[in-house]
Amino acid sequence: MTFTSNSQSGLTSDRARNKAAWISFIASVFIFGMKVGAYYYTNSAAVLSDALESTVNVVASLVALIVVRIAARPADEDHPYGHGKLEYFSAAFEGGLIFFAALMIIRESLQTLFFGSEARHLESGFLIMGLAAIFNLVLGIYLKRTGEKEQSDALKASGAHVISDVWTTVGVLAGLALLIATGWQWLDAAIAILVGLNLAYEGYKIARKSGGNLVDEVDLEVLKDLAVALEKNRNSGIIDIHQLRTIRSGRFHHVDAHLVIPEYWNISQAHNVCDDFEAEVVRDYAFDGEIAFHLDPCKRAYCKMCTVEACPIRQTPFESRNPFTVESLTGSPNIK
């Protein structure tokens, strides 16, 4: 059974994603211009390192703008699970860009450290970078909240990157303050190297998470949400669920599992109960997608956890029913 949000809410979600992607791109270009201007004004290696990272923001926001539009396309014959995995590619690409930018920053900073370069007009550069940090903070919070609300991995990755960029700028500002106070020129390059190392780690984390999503690595938060929805809407005919798996394609999730039902039910009754159960689960699940149940007939060992009243084939009395958990849903049937 396929379950989707209504067309109006789906359209609203797509518009919100596209709007956020456009805002991200325009703001990234503006902030990049501020940082480039600050570098040419100060000749600071630390400011250059921050500006180089902002080139990643511009490229990544452009990629996200394109990907978000394509990922919003509905499933078709050639893409039965939709186009949502492109968002994971976008996030992985962004992580790779961040890592590459980090290497360039470290390389340039080492050259500055060993061969020297004198920074100038640091007070003005400090002011420009401070304003850039404020703009980035507002942008990052907006992208992260929109990404979480609209279930967009591309926007969430962009938001996480922009917020990490804020911390980078804060580090650069702290370094500039020390440089202004002490006059030690080597601090400029040292700060830039630290910025590069931090960015390399951030890039790795984003690429690692996105790579996991591309190969459908288990997402415990998704499974927990699904377990809550299944348990909340469980009825007496839903005896057990096990061997549950999910395939995630952006907002579209394919869920399959083994569902244990009373052995004496006919096909029509089993079909109707399962359809009703799926529809109820959908109301409490945050994603679009489909559920596919493989129906298993109950066995004697299930009697002690079955709440069906007046069961004509019951062999042992009911004892207790275990709630659905991530472990019970994803594992093999726990019966003896």
C-alpha positions in Angstrom: 0.0 0.0 0.0 1.3 3.4 -0.9 0.9 6.3 1.5 1.6 9.9 0.6 0.8 13.3 2.0 -2.0 15.1 0.3 -1.2 16.9 -2.9 -1.6 20.4 -1.5 0.8 19.8 1.4 3.2 18.0 -0.9 3.2 21.0 -3.2 3.7 23.4 -0.3 6.7 21.3 0.9 8.3 21.4 -2.6 7.8 25.2 -2.7 9.4 25.6 0.7 12.4 23.5 -0.4 12.9 25.5 -3.6 12.5 28.8 -1.7 15.1 27.7 0.9 17.5 26.6 -1.9 17.2 29.9 -3.7 17.7 31.9 -0.5 20.8 29.8 0.3 22.4 30.4 -3.1 21.8 34.2 -3.1 22.9 34.6 0.5 26.0 32.4 -0.1 27.1 34.6 -3.1 26.6 37.8 -1.0 28.5 36.4 2.0 31.3 35.1 -0.3 31.7 38.6 -1.7 32.0 40.1 1.7 34.8 37.6 2.7 36.7 38.1 -0.6 36.5 41.8 0.0 37.8 41.4 3.5 40.7 39.3 2.3 41.8 41.8 -0.4 41.6 44.5 2.2 43.5 42.7 5.0 45.8 40.2 3.1 45.1 37.8 6.0 45.7 34.1 5.5 43.0 33.4 8.1 40.5 35.5 6.3 41.5 33.8 3.0 40.8 30.4 4.6 37.3 31.5 5.5 36.7 32.9 2.0 37.9 29.7 0.4 35.3 27.8 2.5 32.6 30.2 1.3 33.4 29.2 -2.3 32.2 25.7 -1.3 29.0 27.3 0.1 28.3 28.9 -3.2 28.9 25.8 -5.3 27.1 23.5 -2.8 24.1 25.8 -2.7 23.9 25.9 -6.5 24.1 22.1 -6.5 21.4 21.9 -3.8 19.2 24.3 -5.8 19.3 22.0 -8.8 19.0 18.7 -6.8 16.1 19.9 -4.7 14.1 20.6 -7.8 14.9 17.2 -9.4 14.4 15.3 -6.1 10.9 16.7 -5.8 9.8 14.9 -9.0 7.3 12.1 -8.3 8.1 8.4 -8.8 7.8 7.1 -12.4 8.3 3.8 -14.3 12.1 4.3 -14.4 12.3 5.6 -10.8 9.8 3.6 -8.8 11.1 5.0 -5.5 11.2 8.5 -6.7 14.3 10.8 -7.1 15.0 11.5 -3.5 18.3 9.8 -3.3 19.8 12.7 -5.3 19.6 14.7 -2.1 22.0 12.3 -0.5 24.3 12.7 -3.4 24.1 16.5 -3.1 25.0 16.2 0.6 27.9 13.8 -0.1 29.2 16.1 -2.8 29.1 19.0 -0.4 31.1 17.0 2.2 33.7 16.2 -0.5 33.9 19.9 -1.5 34.4 20.9 2.1 37.2 18.4 2.6 38.9 19.5 -0.6 38.7 23.2 0.4 40.2 22.2 3.8 43.2 20.8 2.0 43.6 23.9 -0.1 43.4 26.1 3.0 46.1 24.0 4.9 48.3 24.2 1.8 48.1 28.0 1.4 48.5 28.5 5.2 51.6 26.4 5.3 53.1 28.5 2.5 52.2 31.7 4.4 53.7 30.3 7.6 57.0 29.4 6.1 57.4 32.2 3.5 55.6 35.0 5.3 52.9 37.4 4.5 52.0 40.5 6.4 48.3 41.2 7.3 47.0 44.8 7.3 43.9 46.8 8.1 42.8 44.1 10.5 40.3 46.2 12.4 38.2 46.8 9.2 38.5 43.1 8.3 37.3 42.2 11.8 34.2 44.2 11.3 33.4 42.8 7.8 34.0 39.2 9.0 31.8 39.8 12.1 28.9 40.9 9.9 29.4 37.9 7.6 29.2 35.6 10.7 25.9 37.1 11.7 24.4 36.7 8.2 25.7 33.1 8.1 24.2 32.2 11.5 20.8 33.4 10.4 21.1 31.5 7.1 22.3 28.3 8.8 19.5 28.2 11.3 16.9 28.9 8.6 18.3 26.1 6.3 18.6 23.6 9.1 15.0 24.2 10.4 13.6 24.1 6.9 15.5 20.9 6.1 14.2 19.2 9.2 10.7 20.4 8.7 10.6 19.4 5.0 12.8 16.2 5.4 15.4 17.5 3.0 18.9 16.0 3.5 20.3 18.5 1.0 19.0 21.5 3.0 20.0 19.9 6.3 23.6 19.3 5.0 23.8 22.9 3.8 22.5 24.2 7.1 25.0 22.1 9.0 27.8 23.3 6.8 26.8 27.0 7.0 26.6 26.8 10.8 30.1 25.1 10.9 31.2 28.1 8.7 30.0 30.4 11.4 32.2 28.7 14.0 35.1 28.9 11.5 34.5 32.7 11.2 34.3 33.0 15.0 37.7 31.3 15.2 39.1 33.6 12.6 37.8 36.6 14.5 39.4 35.4 17.7 42.6 35.0 15.9 42.4 38.4 14.3 41.8 39.9 17.8 44.9 38.2 19.1 46.9 39.3 16.1 45.7 42.9 16.6 46.6 42.7 20.3 50.0 41.0 20.0 51.2 41.8 16.5 52.4 38.2 16.0 52.1 37.7 12.3 52.6 33.9 12.5 49.3 33.7 14.4 47.5 34.5 11.1 48.8 31.3 9.3 48.4 29.2 12.4 44.7 30.1 12.8 44.2 29.3 9.1 45.7 25.9 9.5 43.4 25.1 12.5 40.4 26.3 10.4 41.5 23.9 7.7 41.8 20.9 10.0 38.4 21.6 11.5 36.8 21.9 8.0 38.4 18.6 7.0 36.7 16.9 9.9 33.3 18.6 9.2 33.5 17.6 5.5 34.3 14.0 6.5 31.2 13.8 8.8 28.9 15.2 6.2 30.2 12.8 3.5 30.1 9.9 5.9 26.5 10.4 6.8 25.4 11.0 3.3 27.3 8.0 2.0 25.5 5.9 4.6 22.1 7.2 3.4 23.0 6.3 -0.2 23.6 2.7 0.7 20.6 2.6 3.1 22.5 2.4 6.3 20.1 1.8 9.2 18.8 5.1 10.6 17.8 4.4 14.2 15.7 7.6 14.5 13.6 6.6 11.5 13.1 3.1 13.0 12.1 4.6 16.4 9.5 6.8 14.7 8.2 3.9 12.8 8.1 1.7 15.9 6.0 4.3 17.7 3.6 4.6 14.8 3.2 0.8 14.5 2.7 0.3 18.3 0.2 3.1 18.6 -2.1 1.7 15.9 -1.7 -2.0 16.7 -4.9 -4.0 17.1 -5.7 -7.5 18.2 -5.3 -9.0 14.7 -1.8 -7.6 14.4 -0.1 -10.3 16.4 3.6 -9.6 15.6 5.8 -7.8 13.1 9.4 -8.8 12.5 12.2 -8.5 9.9 11.3 -4.9 9.1 13.5 -3.0 6.6 13.4 0.4 5.1 14.7 1.9 1.9 15.0 5.7 2.0 14.8 8.0 -1.0 14.5 11.5 0.4 11.0 11.9 1.7 9.9 8.6 0.1 10.3 5.5 2.3 9.7 1.9 1.3 9.0 -0.2 4.3 8.7 -4.0 4.2 8.2 -6.5 7.0 6.7 -9.8 8.0 3.2 -9.4 9.6 1.8 -12.3 11.7 -2.0 -12.6 11.6 -4.5 -15.2 12.7 -4.2 -18.4 10.7 -7.9 -18.9 10.2 -8.5 -15.5 8.5 -9.4 -15.6 4.8 -7.6 -13.5 2.2 -10.2 -10.8 2.1 -10.3 -10.3 5.9 -6.5 -10.2 6.1 -6.3 -7.7 3.2 -8.9 -5.4 4.7 -7.3 -5.4 8.2 -3.8 -4.8 6.8 -5.0 -1.9 4.7 -6.7 -0.3 7.6 -3.6 -0.8 9.8 -1.4 0.7 7.2 -3.6 3.8 6.8 -3.6 4.4 10.5 0.2 4.0 10.7 0.6 6.6 7.9 -1.1 9.3 10.0 1.6 9.0 12.6 4.6 8.7 10.2 6.3 11.8 8.9 7.3 10.5 5.4 5.7 9.6 2.1 6.2 6.1 0.7 4.8 2.6 0.8 4.4 -0.4 3.2 4.6 -3.9 1.9 3.7 -6.7 4.4 4.5 -10.4 3.9 1.7 -12.1 5.8 2.6 -15.0 8.1 0.0 -17.3 9.7 0.2 -17.5 13.4 1.6 -20.6 15.2 0.9 -22.2 18.6 3.8 -20.3 20.1 2.1 -17.0 19.4 -1.0 -17.8 21.4 0.5 -16.5 24.7 1.0 -13.0 23.1 -2.2 -12.9 21.0 -5.1 -10.8 22.2 -7.7 -12.0 19.7 -10.9 -12.9 21.6 -12.9 -16.1 20.9 -10.1 -17.5 18.8 -11.3 -20.9 17.4 -7.8 -22.3 17.2 -6.3 -21.0 20.5 -4.2 -23.7 22.2 -2.7 -21.8 25.2 -4.1 -18.8 27.1 -3.0 -15.2 26.6 -0.2 -14.1 28.9 1.2 -10.7 27.8 1.9 -8.7 24.6 5.3 -7.3 24.1 5.4 -3.7 22.7 7.0 -3.1 19.3 10.6 -1.9 19.6 13.4 -1.3 17.1 15.0 -4.6 18.2 11.8 -6.7 17.9 10.7 -5.2 14.6 14.1 -5.6 12.8 14.9 -9.0 14.3 13.7 -12.5 13.7 10.4 -13.7 15.4 11.0 -14.0 19.1 8.9 -17.0 19.9 9.6 -20.3 21.6 
